[in-house]
């Protein structure tokens, strides 16, 4: 029984919780066990899912000013620095929570910058924006889209956008499809990176994350970008222009 349980969990890229392991054991191996039994056996075999599937939600009600949905699900753009999207996701590494906040250019789906912190504080967002703003050129006309999380409603964040000449856009409350491109990145991040690797420490994770973001930007080809990586697509587009 235990070898089968280990195999089921390991073949899921260590992403199954006890409920789904129990279903596979019953349907494919004829092992009908209670949820408590499967949970206990997984603990004894050190087979715990390290990826929390619950999406982090930063919405705490009206905390400041809500911006209009300027993006309106129009995720296409003809040049860099026209439309950026951002969001925050929560996950667990070796029992410790971490929060990742990237800024993504909709022109080529390149991660412009990102923040990583053990708690979802305001500097997670503002420091990320400061790093991203170093890429901006004069007269950019940028729209930066997010959900209605309290960070994005905060006065200091809105003031930062105003100083940088960035127009703020927000999803409608509770509508994740309004920020689908950020959600899409998080899906790839969790499937390709989190579930495929084991990390010995937070420091190890941080280093590997930097490598993954570099790979995403510079090497990972995308069909929507004519088989090019985001950086190659941007470079080629600038050359043609």
Secondary structure, DSSP 8 states (H G I E B T S, - for coil): -HHHHHHHHHHTTT---HHHHHHHHHHHH-----HHHHHHHHHHTT-------S------S--S------STT----SSTTSEEEE--EEEEETTEEEEEEEEEETTTTEEEEEEEESS--HHHHHHHHHHHHTT--TT---EEEE-S-HHHHSHHHHHHHHHHT-EEEE--TT-GGGGHHHHHHHHHIIIIIGGG---SSHHHHHHHHHHHHHHHHHT--BGGGTTB-HHHHHHHHHHH-
